[in-house]
Amino acid sequence: MPLCGKQRVALLSAEVRHVYGGHGVRGNDPQHRTGWQCRQALARFEHRQRTQEPGHIEFDFGWVFVHALLDSMLQREGTMPPIMTKARFTGRIDQLLTAANRAAGLEKAPVKTLDLTFDGIPGDFHSGRSRPSDVRTIQLYPRDTPIANVRQLTIISAEELADVARAMAIPALPPGWLGGNMMVSGIPDFTRIPPSTRLQFPSGAVLVIDMENFPCRQVSEVIAKTHPDEAMKFVAAARHKRGVTAWVEREGPVAVGYHRVVSTAP
């Protein structure tokens, strides 16, 4: 007897969970994001399953299922790639920044080198192995609950900052205005880099990407000091271009001009 729409979606979900449930898989995407995308897609489509007709889910789910079937075959043949795979490109550190006093403002000042420790950047107001929870985790913990600090650094893309500045019709957008600790270049679509991606530097230091850093009005307030008429355009212009937050997995120094290897997430 033919399967109904909900049964087919359940089978697709089970297949993707079987293949992608424990690890990511390197795919044909230039940044090898397939495994992460499948997990994200599965969550979205299962939500749609509860709220929409199954046909809508099946329409979008096809490409995920194709990847799942192909990768299942690779698994059985023992040809799966390593859990961590080096990307086919490197990035460059264009600027490093830090600031000690959050009360003085969000802005951070450029420096030539930084020492990355397990607490983050010594003296920086975002450093520390723990931090008080805030609005980002309000559905998990009461505000100010001590939690692990996975937001020790803010990393921003030079190419994406240029895009945001153009969209806002301002000459430039310095990374310090966004409270950034590191501005990089050479990594395409940087803000959408998968969570848990490792950034490895020549010194051996490694940063782990936590997640996308979403635009906020605090940055608009900084921009308003110089561009009052354009400042409120920031939140919309910086969507998916605000950079990411990260934490230190391996200690070591970093310097302006460093190139780094990007390794995709498990």
TANORQUI-V291882 format. One record per residue. N is the residue number from 1. RES is the residue in one letter. PHI is phi in radians with two decimals (NA if undefined). OMEGA is omega in degrees with one decimal (999 if undefined). D_CENTER is the distance of its C-alpha to the mean C-alpha in Angstrom with 2 decimals. Layout:
N&RES&PHI&OMEGA&D_CENTER, N&RES&PHI&OMEGA&D_CENTER
This chain:
1&M&NA&-178.5&44.23, 2&P&-1.07&178.3&41.22, 3&L&-1.32&173.8&38.06, 4&C&-1.36&-176.6&37.16, 5&G&-1.00&-178.0&33.84, 6&K&-1.14&179.1&32.43, 7&Q&-1.17&178.5&33.58, 8&R&-1.12&178.4&31.92, 9&V&-1.10&178.9&28.56, 10&A&-1.09&178.6&29.06, 11&L&-1.15&177.8&29.75, 12&L&-1.06&180.0&26.69, 13&S&-1.06&-179.6&24.53, 14&A&-1.12&-179.8&26.40, 15&E&-1.12&-179.0&26.00, 16&V&-1.17&177.3&22.21, 17&R&-1.10&179.7&22.09, 18&H&-1.12&-175.7&24.52, 19&V&-1.42&-171.5&22.63, 20&Y&-1.88&-171.9&19.00, 21&G&-1.09&-174.2&19.68, 22&G&-1.87&-176.0&19.46, 23&H&-2.87&175.2&17.23, 24&G&-1.54&-178.5&15.20, 25&V&-2.25&177.0&17.37, 26&R&-1.19&-179.2&17.23, 27&G&-2.09&-178.0&18.29, 28&N&-1.48&179.1&19.51, 29&D&-1.07&-178.5&16.30, 30&P&-0.97&-179.8&15.96, 31&Q&-1.78&176.0&12.56, 32&H&0.96&-175.2&13.91, 33&R&-1.73&-167.5&11.52, 34&T&-1.04&-177.4&14.58, 35&G&-1.04&178.8&14.55, 36&W&-1.11&-179.7&11.19, 37&Q&-1.09&-179.9&12.35, 38&C&-1.12&178.4&15.67, 39&R&-1.11&178.1&14.71, 40&Q&-1.15&179.7&12.97, 41&A&-1.08&-179.8&16.01, 42&L&-1.03&179.3&18.39, 43&A&-1.08&-179.7&17.40, 44&R&-1.11&-174.8&17.84, 45&F&-1.26&176.2&21.05, 46&E&-1.17&174.4&22.52, 47&H&-1.14&178.1&22.14, 48&R&-1.09&179.6&23.98, 49&Q&-1.04&-179.5&26.54, 50&R&-1.42&-171.5&27.50, 51&T&-2.10&-176.5&27.73, 52&Q&-2.32&175.6&28.82, 53&E&-1.21&-178.8&31.24, 54&P&-0.96&-177.8&30.27, 55&G&-1.00&179.7&30.88, 56&H&-1.12&-179.2&27.84, 57&I&-1.20&-175.3&25.68, 58&E&-1.07&-178.8&27.50, 59&F&-1.06&-177.2&27.10, 60&D&-1.50&-169.4&23.32, 61&F&-1.47&-172.8&23.25, 62&G&-0.99&-175.8&25.31, 63&W&-1.14&178.0&22.81, 64&V&-1.13&-178.1&20.98, 65&F&-1.13&177.8&24.42, 66&V&-1.06&177.8&25.39, 67&H&-1.05&-178.5&22.51, 68&A&-1.09&-179.9&23.42, 69&L&-1.12&179.7&27.04, 70&L&-1.06&-176.5&26.48, 71&D&-1.29&173.7&24.35, 72&S&-1.08&178.4&26.92, 73&M&-1.10&179.3&29.52, 74&L&-1.09&178.3&27.63, 75&Q&-1.04&-177.4&27.36, 76&R&-1.11&-179.2&31.07, 77&E&-1.49&178.4&31.97, 78&G&1.24&-177.8&30.09, 79&T&-1.97&179.1&28.10, 80&M&-1.15&178.3&24.55, 81&P&-1.26&177.8&22.30, 82&P&-1.06&-179.0&21.13, 83&I&-1.06&175.9&18.34, 84&M&-1.82&-178.0&16.34, 85&T&-2.12&179.0&16.87, 86&K&-1.25&177.6&16.65, 87&A&-1.25&-176.6&15.25, 88&R&-1.59&179.2&17.98, 89&F&-2.59&173.9&16.91, 90&T&-2.16&176.3&16.34, 91&G&-1.97&-179.3&14.95, 92&R&-2.24&174.3&17.07, 93&I&-1.42&178.6&16.89, 94&D&-1.64&-178.9&18.68, 95&Q&-2.77&173.2&18.82, 96&L&-2.11&-175.0&18.48, 97&L&-2.55&176.5&19.20, 98&T&-2.77&175.6&20.26, 99&A&-2.76&-174.5&22.42, 100&A&-1.69&-168.4&24.39, 101&N&-2.05&178.8&25.54, 102&R&-1.14&-179.2&23.32, 103&A&-1.11&-179.8&26.60, 104&A&-1.39&179.4&27.25, 105&G&2.35&-178.7&24.26, 106&L&-1.35&-171.9&20.56, 107&E&-1.10&176.1&21.23, 108&K&-2.20&-173.8&20.79, 109&A&-1.83&-178.2&23.11, 110&P&-1.19&171.1&22.69, 111&V&-2.39&-177.8&23.77, 112&K&-1.55&-178.9&24.35, 113&T&-2.42&174.1&23.15, 114&L&-2.47&171.4&21.30, 115&D&-1.74&177.9&21.93, 116&L&-1.60&177.5&19.01, 117&T&-2.10&179.2&20.45, 118&F&-1.13&174.3&19.50, 119&D&-1.58&-175.9&19.75, 120&G&1.85&177.8&17.30, 121&I&-1.74&-178.2&19.15, 122&P&-0.94&177.0&22.78, 123&G&1.53&179.9&24.02, 124&D&-1.34&-175.3&20.82, 125&F&-1.27&173.7&20.72, 126&H&-1.74&-176.2&17.23, 127&S&-1.35&178.5&18.51, 128&G&2.15&178.0&19.91, 129&R&-1.38&175.1&19.43, 130&S&-2.32&177.6&19.67, 131&R&-2.64&174.9&19.28, 132&P&-1.31&178.2&20.92, 133&S&-1.12&-177.7&19.14, 134&D&-2.36&-174.9&18.78, 135&V&-1.10&-178.7&18.43, 136&R&-1.12&-176.3&14.89, 137&T&-2.08&-172.9&16.66, 138&I&-1.12&178.9&20.09, 139&Q&-1.44&178.3&20.60, 140&L&-1.85&-174.0&20.30, 141&Y&-2.39&168.9&22.20, 142&P&-1.07&179.7&24.66, 143&R&-0.96&179.1&23.42, 144&D&1.31&171.9&23.70, 145&T&-1.23&177.0&23.55, 146&P&-1.13&177.5&22.60, 147&I&-2.37&178.0&19.35, 148&A&-1.06&-178.6&17.34, 149&N&-1.59&175.7&15.30, 150&V&-1.75&179.5&11.68, 151&R&-2.10&-177.1&11.15, 152&Q&-1.21&-179.8&13.48, 153&L&-2.32&170.3&11.91, 154&T&-1.92&-178.0&10.27, 155&I&-2.02&-173.1&9.32, 156&I&-2.23&179.9&10.30, 157&S&-1.66&177.2&11.48, 158&A&-1.08&-179.4&15.29, 159&E&-1.12&-179.2&15.56, 160&E&-1.25&175.6&13.45, 161&L&-1.06&177.6&15.42, 162&A&-1.10&177.4&18.52, 163&D&-1.09&-179.1&17.72, 164&V&-1.12&179.3&17.33, 165&A&-1.06&178.3&20.53, 166&R&-1.10&-180.0&22.37, 167&A&-1.14&179.5&21.51, 168&M&-1.57&-178.6&22.81, 169&A&1.07&172.8&25.81, 170&I&-2.14&-174.1&25.52, 171&P&-1.09&-176.7&26.12, 172&A&-2.81&178.8&22.96, 173&L&-2.30&-177.9&20.12, 174&P&-1.11&-178.9&19.99, 175&P&-1.09&179.2&16.77, 176&G&-1.10&178.2&18.98, 177&W&-1.16&-179.2&19.49, 178&L&-1.65&-177.0&15.91, 179&G&1.27&-177.4&16.25, 180&G&-1.30&173.7&14.13, 181&N&-1.79&-176.0&14.89, 182&M&-2.64&172.0&13.95, 183&M&-1.96&-175.9&14.12, 184&V&-2.11&173.9&13.61, 185&S&-2.44&175.2&15.04, 186&G&1.68&179.5&15.53, 187&I&-1.92&-175.4&12.16, 188&P&-1.16&175.4&12.36, 189&D&0.93&-166.3&10.05, 190&F&-1.04&-175.9&7.55, 191&T&-1.07&-179.9&5.41, 192&R&-1.61&177.8&5.38, 193&I&-1.05&-172.8&4.74, 194&P&-1.12&170.7&5.28, 195&P&-0.96&-179.0&5.02, 196&S&1.35&171.2&8.02, 197&T&-1.07&176.7&7.97, 198&R&-1.72&172.9&10.63, 199&L&-1.98&-173.5&11.50, 200&Q&-1.91&-175.5&15.29, 201&F&-1.87&-177.8&17.69, 202&P&-0.98&179.9&21.44, 203&S&-1.27&-173.9&22.53, 204&G&1.76&178.1&20.89, 205&A&-1.06&-179.4&18.33, 206&V&-2.33&172.1&15.02, 207&L&-1.91&176.4&11.71, 208&V&-1.92&178.2&9.40, 209&I&-1.24&174.4&5.66, 210&D&-1.47&-178.0&6.00, 211&M&-2.95&176.7&3.72, 212&E&-1.08&176.7&3.94, 213&N&-1.71&-172.2&7.20, 214&F&-1.45&-179.4&9.96, 215&P&-1.07&179.8&13.09, 216&C&-2.41&-178.2&16.08, 217&R&-1.27&177.0&19.78, 218&Q&-1.07&176.5&19.96, 219&V&-1.17&177.6&18.70, 220&S&-1.01&179.3&21.26, 221&E&-1.14&176.9&23.89, 222&V&-1.19&-178.9&23.24, 223&I&-1.10&-177.4&23.42, 224&A&-1.07&178.4&26.57, 225&K&-1.14&-178.2&28.44, 226&T&-1.93&-177.4&28.55, 227&H&-2.26&-174.4&27.97, 228&P&-1.08&-176.8&29.27, 229&D&-1.35&-175.6&29.80, 230&E&-1.81&-169.9&26.34, 231&A&-1.00&-175.5&24.21, 232&M&-1.29&176.2&23.78, 233&K&-1.40&-170.2&22.23, 234&F&-1.06&-172.7&18.97, 235&V&-1.00&179.4&17.24, 236&A&-1.26&-176.5&17.98, 237&A&-1.18&-174.7&17.50, 238&A&-1.65&179.2&14.00, 239&R&-1.07&-176.9&12.61, 240&H&1.11&176.7&9.37, 241&K&-2.39&-175.4&10.20, 242&R&-1.53&-177.9&9.75, 243&G&1.64&-175.1&7.05, 244&V&-2.34&170.9&4.68, 245&T&-1.82&-174.8&6.82, 246&A&-2.66&176.3&8.22, 247&W&-2.34&-173.7&11.63, 248&V&-1.52&175.7&14.50, 249&E&-1.66&176.3&15.62, 250&R&-2.35&-175.7&18.42, 251&E&-1.29&176.3&20.30, 252&G&2.73&179.1&21.51, 253&P&-1.44&171.4&21.95, 254&V&-2.33&-176.9&19.92, 255&A&-2.49&175.1&21.62, 256&V&-1.03&-178.1&21.33, 257&G&1.74&178.1&21.92, 258&Y&-1.05&166.5&20.31, 259&H&-1.69&-177.0&18.92, 260&R&-2.46&177.8&16.47, 261&V&-1.65&177.1&15.88, 262&V&-1.81&177.5&12.63, 263&S&-2.02&-174.8&12.99, 264&T&-1.30&-173.0&11.39, 265&A&-1.36&174.8&10.67, 266&P&-1.25&999&13.83
